[in-house]
Amino acid sequence: MHPAPLPLAARPWDVALAAALLSMAAGGAMFDTLVVFDLPIHPDAESPLGRAAYAYASRADPLLLLRPFWARVCLTASLFVFIPFYVVAAAALLRAWAWIQLPAVIVGSVVFGFTGVLMLGVELFGPPGERTPDPALWLAFNAPYALIPLWLIARMRRPDPFARRF
């Protein structure tokens, strides 16, 4: 028999993590959509989002402008798998749905691998032209996509995650 979950008021870190996941979903949905659907990212784009993405990408994220095939595959997975998962995981954290534990560890690990290893490796250590000219700005925008999944994994590390504060 599993212990009863603590009330949400006793789990403030779950509220914060849910908010972080929803923030990731919103940010990812905006930028991933531009790449996946090949929408314009340039200073004269009709869309304000396309112009904003260009302002950022021209300073810090050449892969967003280059759109290599492997990055499109990663962002397609993000748009259609990870982003919906973030929304479900946020709801699970707020409602104490224990079944989310294993999917959270699996998806969190994959997202960390995509962002924390693959993207970080290319953006910071990749070939010239793909490497970010502004690592601090790139990390400011992208580090949460590696750190929040680690936070989720840490939260789900032991049985009955909602029967304890963290």
Backbone torsions as a table, in degrees:
resi	resn	phi	psi	omega
1	MET	NA	135.1	-179.2
2	HIS	-91.2	144.4	177.2
3	PRO	-67.2	154.4	179.0
4	ALA	-67.9	145.0	177.6
5	PRO	-68.5	149.4	173.9
6	LEU	-69.2	152.3	175.0
7	PRO	-64.6	154.9	-177.3
8	LEU	-56.7	-36.3	179.6
9	ALA	-60.6	-24.8	178.9
10	ALA	-90.9	0.1	-179.4
11	ARG	-124.6	61.0	-176.3
12	PRO	-62.4	-27.9	178.4
13	TRP	-67.2	-29.0	176.4
14	ASP	-68.5	-37.4	176.7
15	VAL	-64.4	-45.1	179.5
16	ALA	-63.8	-42.4	179.7
17	LEU	-66.7	-39.4	176.6
18	ALA	-61.4	-43.1	178.1
19	ALA	-63.0	-41.0	178.5
20	ALA	-63.9	-41.9	178.4
21	LEU	-63.8	-40.9	178.6
22	LEU	-67.6	-34.4	175.0
23	SER	-64.4	-42.4	176.2
24	MET	-61.6	-41.1	180.0
25	ALA	-62.2	-44.6	-178.7
26	ALA	-66.0	-48.7	-179.9
27	GLY	-64.1	-44.2	179.3
28	GLY	-63.5	-41.0	-179.4
29	ALA	-60.5	-40.5	-179.1
30	MET	-66.3	-54.8	-174.6
31	PHE	-74.8	-40.0	-179.7
32	ASP	-62.7	-38.0	179.5
33	THR	-60.2	-40.5	179.3
34	LEU	-58.7	-44.3	-176.9
35	VAL	-76.8	-47.6	-175.0
36	VAL	-61.8	-40.3	-178.0
37	PHE	-98.2	12.8	175.2
38	ASP	53.1	44.4	177.9
39	LEU	-82.0	152.6	-175.4
40	PRO	-63.3	132.6	172.0
41	ILE	-124.7	92.2	178.2
42	HIS	-159.9	168.0	-173.3
43	PRO	-65.3	-20.5	-179.1
44	ASP	-106.5	15.9	-179.8
45	ALA	-60.5	144.5	177.3
46	GLU	-64.1	-37.8	-177.3
47	SER	-77.8	131.4	173.6
48	PRO	-59.1	-32.3	178.2
49	LEU	-66.2	-40.9	176.9
50	GLY	-61.8	-38.9	177.9
51	ARG	-70.3	-41.9	179.0
52	ALA	-64.7	-42.0	178.4
53	ALA	-61.9	-38.4	178.2
54	TYR	-65.4	-42.9	-179.7
55	ALA	-57.8	-41.5	177.8
56	TYR	-73.1	-51.4	-173.4
57	ALA	-64.0	-36.5	-179.6
58	SER	-67.1	-22.8	178.2
59	ARG	-94.7	-31.7	-166.7
60	ALA	-140.7	-13.1	-171.5
61	ASP	-138.3	76.7	-177.9
62	PRO	-60.7	-27.1	179.6
63	LEU	-65.0	-29.6	177.7
64	LEU	-65.5	-31.6	177.7
65	LEU	-86.1	-37.2	-178.2
66	LEU	-74.1	-35.5	179.3
67	ARG	51.8	55.3	177.5
68	PRO	-63.7	156.9	-175.5
69	PHE	-54.7	-46.7	-177.7
70	TRP	-61.7	-35.6	178.8
71	ALA	-70.2	-37.1	176.4
72	ARG	-61.7	-40.3	178.4
73	VAL	-62.8	-46.2	179.0
74	CYS	-60.7	-44.6	-177.4
75	LEU	-73.8	-27.2	173.6
76	THR	-67.1	-43.5	175.5
77	ALA	-61.0	-40.9	178.9
78	SER	-61.1	-48.8	-175.4
79	LEU	-65.2	-41.1	-171.8
80	PHE	-101.3	-13.4	179.6
81	VAL	-119.1	-56.7	-172.6
82	PHE	-69.5	-46.0	-177.2
83	ILE	-61.5	-47.5	174.7
84	PRO	-60.0	-36.1	178.0
85	PHE	-62.8	-41.6	179.9
86	TYR	-57.3	-40.5	-179.5
87	VAL	-66.7	-45.3	178.8
88	VAL	-65.1	-41.6	-180.0
89	ALA	-64.6	-38.1	177.4
90	ALA	-62.0	-45.8	177.8
91	ALA	-61.8	-41.2	-179.7
92	ALA	-62.9	-39.5	178.0
93	LEU	-64.4	-41.8	-177.6
94	LEU	-73.4	-29.7	-177.2
95	ARG	-102.4	0.1	178.6
96	ALA	60.3	46.3	175.7
97	TRP	-83.5	104.7	-173.9
98	ALA	-66.7	-23.9	-178.8
99	TRP	-61.9	-16.1	-177.5
100	ILE	-73.6	-12.7	-172.2
101	GLN	-56.3	-56.4	-177.9
102	LEU	-66.9	-47.3	176.5
103	PRO	-57.9	-35.4	179.8
104	ALA	-64.6	-41.3	179.2
105	VAL	-67.8	-41.1	-179.6
106	ILE	-66.6	-54.3	-177.5
107	VAL	-65.4	-41.0	177.5
108	GLY	-58.3	-40.0	178.7
109	SER	-65.9	-42.3	-179.8
110	VAL	-67.1	-44.5	179.4
111	VAL	-62.6	-42.8	176.8
112	PHE	-60.2	-40.9	178.1
113	GLY	-62.1	-43.1	178.9
114	PHE	-63.8	-51.5	-173.8
115	THR	-85.3	-49.1	-173.1
116	GLY	-72.8	-25.6	-177.3
117	VAL	-111.8	-61.5	-174.0
118	LEU	-64.1	-59.6	-176.3
119	MET	-66.3	-44.4	180.0
120	LEU	-60.4	-42.7	179.9
121	GLY	-61.4	-43.8	-179.1
122	VAL	-73.2	-46.9	-175.5
123	GLU	-66.4	-33.0	-178.5
124	LEU	-99.1	-28.8	-173.2
125	PHE	-128.2	5.3	-176.2
126	GLY	-75.9	-173.6	-179.4
127	PRO	-67.3	151.8	175.4
128	PRO	-55.5	144.4	-176.1
129	GLY	97.2	-32.2	175.4
130	GLU	-104.6	-18.2	-178.3
131	ARG	-78.7	141.0	-179.7
132	THR	-67.9	135.5	174.0
133	PRO	-80.4	-11.6	-178.5
134	ASP	-134.6	80.4	-176.7
135	PRO	-57.2	-36.5	-178.7
136	ALA	-64.3	-44.0	179.1
137	LEU	-67.3	-42.0	179.0
138	TRP	-60.8	-44.5	179.4
139	LEU	-65.9	-37.4	178.6
140	ALA	-59.6	-38.8	-180.0
141	PHE	-82.0	-33.1	-168.8
142	ASN	-108.3	-21.1	-179.9
143	ALA	-56.6	-38.2	178.0
144	PRO	-58.2	-30.1	-179.5
145	TYR	-72.4	-12.5	172.4
146	ALA	-101.7	-37.6	-174.0
147	LEU	-78.8	-38.1	-179.3
148	ILE	-64.9	-42.0	174.1
149	PRO	-60.5	-35.4	176.0
150	LEU	-65.4	-37.9	176.3
151	TRP	-62.3	-43.6	178.4
152	LEU	-62.7	-43.8	178.5
153	ILE	-61.7	-44.3	178.8
154	ALA	-61.5	-39.0	-179.7
155	ARG	-65.4	-34.3	-175.1
156	MET	-96.6	15.1	-169.5
157	ARG	-69.9	-23.4	-176.2
158	ARG	-125.6	160.4	178.0
159	PRO	-58.4	155.0	178.0
160	ASP	52.7	59.1	-173.7
161	PRO	-61.9	-25.7	-176.2
162	PHE	-93.0	-0.6	176.0
163	ALA	-91.1	5.0	178.4
164	ARG	-138.7	160.4	-176.5
165	ARG	-68.3	-45.3	176.5
166	PHE	-156.0	NA	NA
